[in-house]
Amino acid sequence: PGLITGASDDDASGILTYLQAGTVLGLKVVWTALFTLPLMYSIQEMCARIGLRTDRGLMRLIKEHYPKPVAVLIAIISAVVITVNIGADLSAVGVVLHDLSGMSAIIGIAITALIIVASTVRFSYRKFAHVLKWLTLSLFSYVLTVFFLNVDWLAALRATLTISLDWSPTTITLVVAILGTTISPYLFFWQANEESEERDEQVDSRGLKRFLVTKHELKQLKEDVFTGMLFSNLVTWFIIVGASHLSTLYGVSEITNFSQASLVLKPLLGSTAYLAFALGIIGTTLLAIPVLAGSVGYICAEIFGWNEGINKKFSQAKGFYSAIILATAIGVAMNYLRLDPVQLLIGAAILYTMITPPLIYFILRFANDKKLLGSHVNGWASNTLGVITLLTMTAAALSYLLI
């Protein structure tokens, strides 16, 4: 679950946000890749531990421990914002399919959505993701490209360890977008629910009457989550470093279309740069949308008390899968509005920042509840990082609202 979560975090919205930030701000913003790693890991590890220990998802816990109107409000806002992200990612796929084949963007989006929905309903996510994870290897093109650039490695390292920005409205917007697309609410819901499903699978396969969370399992959980978050943030670092050279190499001061975004890969791949960029967008989007739509499914199922589970058949969890289908369909419909895909992708990242603080608050409360987690509650390190994450995301949201 941790590796899948980390890979899905570098979706089209994340890639475009990192490229735009690196192009506009250069190495001045590369520190965010290191800064967000412990924050991202701490929250995802809490979500994983909560799911594994309680066998429940976050929305179900919110519903059980807080007034129903609070749970419903959180569910509606989260589902709406995640659905916007689905629409934004589909928009990116539509653009690259059109550029590669001449296919109408709307038709390409509809076909992509049908493939995703059919595969999600027909196959277990584990089987689906096993194939799709190979497509995300195209993200390593960004890593390799940096070694073909004349990078000042000392300057890049210094910038990674130093926060030095002018904090203009543009800077604040891009930093807020980076925080939102890196520490995203849909990852919280997905992580907790997938750990719960992993637990249920073990109970069924091993014929257990009760499930005990051992130190070994917690160690594996932490390693899995950290590996996924490290992978995600390493890709982020290399994308920003590569994008910081766009203005020097090609005179690009801002990314306004996907052709400009693909220029980062040109030093390594030449004329095939756009193809590699397109495959990266398609691969990560095909991996991310089932996670996004699945999160909406979990949210709706837990609010309404439906059966849930990505590994259940449609007949066993009709409401859950109907919510996934509806969220994807709305994402497709959004693209009839003809919104600018680059702005839509970055806008989705900013929306996440707005709704993240209250969810982190709930996560911290659950992760410190001994009635829920027993001896597996947060230690001082987890609480320290969790509070820093809460304060950081709150400050980011307020900063954006005030500019």
Beta strands, then each sheet from edge to edge (+ up, - down):
end
